[in-house]
Amino acid sequence: MATPLRGFTLLELLVTLGLLITLITFGIPALSGLLERQRLDSAVDTLGRSLNLARQEAILRNQVVTLAPLEANWTGDWVVFIDQNHNAELDSEETKLRHIPAMPNLRVVSNPPVSKYVRFNGRGETQLLNGGFQAGRFTLCPRNQTAAARHVIINSVGRWRIEQGQIGDPGCQL
C-alpha cells in the first residue's frame, strides 16, 4: 500500500510566503534603527574611553595630555598624545598614546571650546591654551537620522556625562 503524499498546498505556501514578506517589510526598518543606536552607543563609549585615557595619563604622568582630531573636525580620526610643547597639536617629537580611527556613518559636532582639542593638565582638569577652564559638548549624530543623537558633555574638572538627544537633533544640523 502506498503512503499518502505529505506536503503543503499551493495556497498554504502562498499564505506563508505572504506573512514572511510582511514580517520582513516591517521588521527591517526596526532592525536598522537598532543597529544605528548600537553604533551610536559604541561611538559614545569610544569617545568616553578616549577622554578617560587622556585624563588618567595626564594625572599619572603629571603632564599635559591632549585628545584632538587629526583633521579639521572630530568626524575623522582622533589621537591622544602627550602635549610636551602645550600647543594642542600633535608634533613629530610628541608621544602618541592612542590613535582612534574614524567611525563610519557618524558625524561628530562640537561646540567652540572643544572644537579643536580637549586638553587635560596634570591634575586631570580640562584647560584651554590660555589657561582658562575648558568645558564643552560633543554631539554624536547618525548620518541618516534614524536614531536619536547623543551628547557627551565635559565639565571643567575633566568629568564627562551622556545626555540623550533626539532624532533630527538641532545640534546635528549642518
Residue, then its C-alpha position, 0 to 999 in steps of 0.5 A: m500500500a502506498t503512503p499518502l503524499r505529505g506536503f503543503t498546498l499551493l495556497e498554504l505556501l502562498v499564505t506563508l510566503g505572504l506573512l514572511i514578506t510582511l514580517i520582513t517589510f516591517g521588521i527591517p526598518a526596526l532592525s536598522g534603527l537598532l543597529e544605528r543606536q548600537r553604533l551610536d552607543s559604541a561611538v559614545d563609549t569610544l569617545g568616553r574611553s578616549l577622554n578617560l585615557a587622556r585624563q588618567e595619563a595626564i594625572l599619572r604622568n603629571q603632564v599635559v595630555t591632549l585628545a584632538p582630531l587629526e583633521a579639521n573636525w572630530t568626524g575623522d580620526w582622533v589621537v591622544f598624545i602627550d602635549q610636551n610643547h602645550n600647543a594642542e597639536l600633535d608634533s613629530e617629537e610628541t608621544k602618541l598614546r592612542h590613535i582612534p580611527a574614524m567611525p563610519n556613518l557618524r558625524v561628530v559636532s562640537n561646540p567652540p571650546v572643544s572644537k579643536y582639542v580637549r586638553f587635560n593638565g596634570r591634575g586631570e582638569t580640562q584647560l584651554l591654551n590660555g589657561g582658562f577652564q575648558a568645558g564643552r559638548f560633543t554631539l554624536c549624530p547618525r548620518n541618516q537620522t534614524a536614531a536619536a543623537r547623543h551628547v557627551i558633555i565635559n565639565s571643567v574638572g575633566r568629568w564627562r556625562i551622556e545626555q540623550g538627544q533626539i532624532g533630527d537633533p538641532g545640534c546635528q544640523l549642518 
